[in-house]
């Protein structure tokens, strides 16, 4: 095999590959000889099939296998001999092969850039932190008491208002056809809870016990049930009773409803949960600050093919969000080319940061353990109650799915490694500031 590098433009490499006809023929013959020793054909003893018969029947398929193997092997050798790491699958330009002739073709490949992570100890970051105070604990207990609330009949002679609970019978149709979930009796609906469509809840404001109302309720265009999206339903509703919510008392009995011994235990549990929540938010903020800093510090070239792949994923997601009506009007009205340019920049940033983190992890032997992977797999399976076994089977059979679980674990471990090296100063902030997204965008990784 003769490998000649014909072009080196940035991260792109191009090679001319020539494999002599004699080399191909020799490897084909080795394969045919193996078949002769193992093949069984009617009329011949095992291993005694004449070579001429084997060649007549199988040379064409063996030749194809050898050629395909040699083409793929050429990519491995071309990059390995030069210490290059392919970023994506190589491209081959192979003209029709003629048996008995040399195999000549072109190999094009984008390679990984040279990345020197440098000294992370020179990086300075600020980490926002918040202490759990009694007010936060009281607010959480109040939320638990509201969650455990009961209700009592409304004694005032008035129509229903936001916060009231209506006991209703309802029956709905779309174009005269009933659909699942559009009929119930004795249902308790709290106005303002946003558990029903907006037109449904607002249409019951002012209703009194014993009243019948007929409402036309519009389903949004992005409604989850496609057959109802954008349609108008007609509901016949009977208001049976009006009630008002009564929050549970914050006492030992409330704690016991949540499996704890007493109120002190519930307070300790609330403090623990809030501490974990604040720690998570604080880490998210310092992680974002680190990624922003790394994006500013490192500007090495990135493989265009990897950027293209990432951009397609980002752009497809944006288009889906826009189609579903989840993009703001101002953003949705921007010129498409302007939006594409912005998201290609985001894609390039993600690829660059991903390559940097991968290199840091590689150099420092950061690994994802089987135990960590198993925990992630169990957590993923729990997202689909009743289908856990199917999810587990899917991941056992699909290495790409396993890699999608491994990648974020690897990233987080690498970021933790870097955060141990940088200089971090804690800054006490309010919980409102801690919760605030720096730029109202998702993290860009």
Secondary structure, DSSP 8 states (H G I E B T S, - for coil): -EEEEEEEETTEEEEEEEE-HHHHHHHHHHHHHHHHHH---TTS-TT---HHHHHHHHHHHHHHHHHHHHHHHHHHHHHHTTT--BSS--EEEE----TTS-EEEEEEEEB--------GGG-EEEEEE----HHHHHHHHHHHHHHT-EEEE--S-S---TTEEEEEEEEEEETTEEEEEEEEEEEEEETTS--S-HHHHHTTTT--TT-EEEEEEE--TT-SSTTTTT-EEEEEEEEEEEEEEE---SSHHHHHHTT-SSHHHHHHHHHHHHHHHHHHHHHHHHHHHHHHHHHHH------HHHHHHHHHHHHHHHHHHHHTT-S-HHHHTS-HHHHHHHHHHHHHHHHHHHHHHHHHHHHTT----HHHHHHHHHHHHHTSTT-HHHHHHHHHH-HHHHHHHHHHHHHHHHHHHHHHHSEEEEEE--HHHHHS-SSSS----
